[in-house]
Amino acid sequence: MPPASVDLVLTDPPYGAGYRDRAGRSVANDDNLVWLLPAFEEAARVLKPDCFCVSFYGWHRADKFLSAWKAAGFRPAGQIVWAKPYRSNARRRFLEYRHECAYLLAKGRPPLPQAPIPDVLPWEYSGNRRHPTEKPVSAMRRLIGAFSKPDDIVLDPFAGCGTTAVAALELGRRFVAIELAPQYCAGARAAARKGRSKPQPNPTPWVGIIRATSAASSGSACRRATTHRFSAGRPTSRMSSAITSTNTISNPSAPA
Ligand SMILES: C[S@@+](CC[C@H](N)C(=O)[O-])C[C@H]1O[C@@H](n2cnc3c(N)ncnc32)[C@H](O)[C@@H]1O
């Protein structure tokens, strides 16, 4: 993707938590954080100046996330906490886990919003049916509504089953969604197609869902090339190559 080409980055990356849900499902690259800095460097590169990145993160690796965000050129501009009406940890811990959190990160000096949203918001259970850590569309909608305008392009480089994409469509934004796991990529495309068939607030074309690859080529938005998990050592910019595969987003209405 060209530099300064998206208006909002909204993402929910792996937390580096080694997560496994009650059914044994896990999240790719949740067992390491070697992708963290390269991914956010790319996010900062493709984000327009004076715009926002909102990123969920895992509280227990907060130091790593904050260091990477700052090193990538983002300035923490706020923290958003969602209060869950239920406990999300399966095993007994020191605390009941009842919140999700995200940082609002500024690139440059975005203008102040007319009506700021609260930094504590209610959380709606997604059901986690399509993805083990599926976020509620309502949470993404609130963020997209607050930090972008109709027709803007929203990028989610860790898209999962496409929650951000669905929320973007619902609000008349375009989106680029990138996902590594083929099953979630397929789910995201299906969700986006379904969302697309509903009446839209404006006729903005959607942009595409890209399967993260190291050598994505032309054509459809989610073409299979080579897929990777990050392993030990500095990643060979796998995230970057996914983000930089411009030709995969050239056809707005061509899900593979
Ligand atoms: C926390 S989940 C996102 C869930 C998403 N918010 C949803 O509602 O479905 C993080 C996602 O990042 C994906 N992922 C991990 N490494 C990746 C990479 N290098 N490039 C793209 N996606 C990656 C995982 O497969 C996982 O689906």
The ligand as a MOL file (V3000), in Angstrom:
LIG
                    3D

  0  0  0     0  0            999 V3000
M  V30 BEGIN CTAB
M  V30 COUNTS 27 29 0 0 0
M  V30 BEGIN ATOM
M  V30 1 C -7.2000 -11.0630 18.1590 0
M  V30 2 S -7.4830 -11.7690 16.6150 0 CHG=1
M  V30 3 C -8.5590 -10.6150 15.7950 0
M  V30 4 C -10.0100 -10.9320 15.9890 0
M  V30 5 C -10.9130 -9.9390 15.2840 0
M  V30 6 N -10.9300 -8.6650 15.9350 0
M  V30 7 C -12.3340 -10.4520 15.1680 0
M  V30 8 O -13.2540 -9.8160 15.7000 0
M  V30 9 O -12.5190 -11.5040 14.5800 0 CHG=-1
M  V30 10 C -5.9650 -11.5120 15.7800 0
M  V30 11 C -5.9150 -12.0710 14.3740 0
M  V30 12 O -4.6650 -11.7700 13.7910 0
M  V30 13 C -4.3390 -12.8160 12.8970 0
M  V30 14 N -2.9020 -12.7410 12.6100 0
M  V30 15 C -1.8730 -13.2000 13.3240 0
M  V30 16 N -0.7090 -12.9220 12.7030 0
M  V30 17 C -1.0130 -12.2510 11.5720 0
M  V30 18 C -0.2520 -11.6780 10.5120 0
M  V30 19 N 1.0670 -11.7450 10.4920 0
M  V30 20 N -0.8910 -11.0500 9.5190 0
M  V30 21 C -2.2560 -10.9640 9.5210 0
M  V30 22 N -3.0370 -11.5000 10.4860 0
M  V30 23 C -2.4200 -12.1290 11.5060 0
M  V30 24 C -4.7800 -14.0750 13.6190 0
M  V30 25 O -4.9990 -15.1470 12.7360 0
M  V30 26 C -6.0610 -13.5850 14.3000 0
M  V30 27 O -7.2040 -13.9040 13.5170 0
M  V30 END ATOM
M  V30 BEGIN BOND
M  V30 1 1 1 2
M  V30 2 1 2 3
M  V30 3 1 2 10
M  V30 4 1 3 4
M  V30 5 1 4 5
M  V30 6 1 5 6
M  V30 7 1 5 7
M  V30 8 2 7 8
M  V30 9 1 7 9
M  V30 10 1 10 11
M  V30 11 1 11 12
M  V30 12 1 11 26
M  V30 13 1 12 13
M  V30 14 1 13 14
M  V30 15 1 13 24
M  V30 16 1 14 15
M  V30 17 1 14 23
M  V30 18 2 15 16
M  V30 19 1 16 17
M  V30 20 1 17 18
M  V30 21 2 17 23
M  V30 22 1 18 19
M  V30 23 2 18 20
M  V30 24 1 20 21
M  V30 25 2 21 22
M  V30 26 1 22 23
M  V30 27 1 24 25
M  V30 28 1 24 26
M  V30 29 1 26 27
M  V30 END BOND
M  V30 END CTAB
M  END
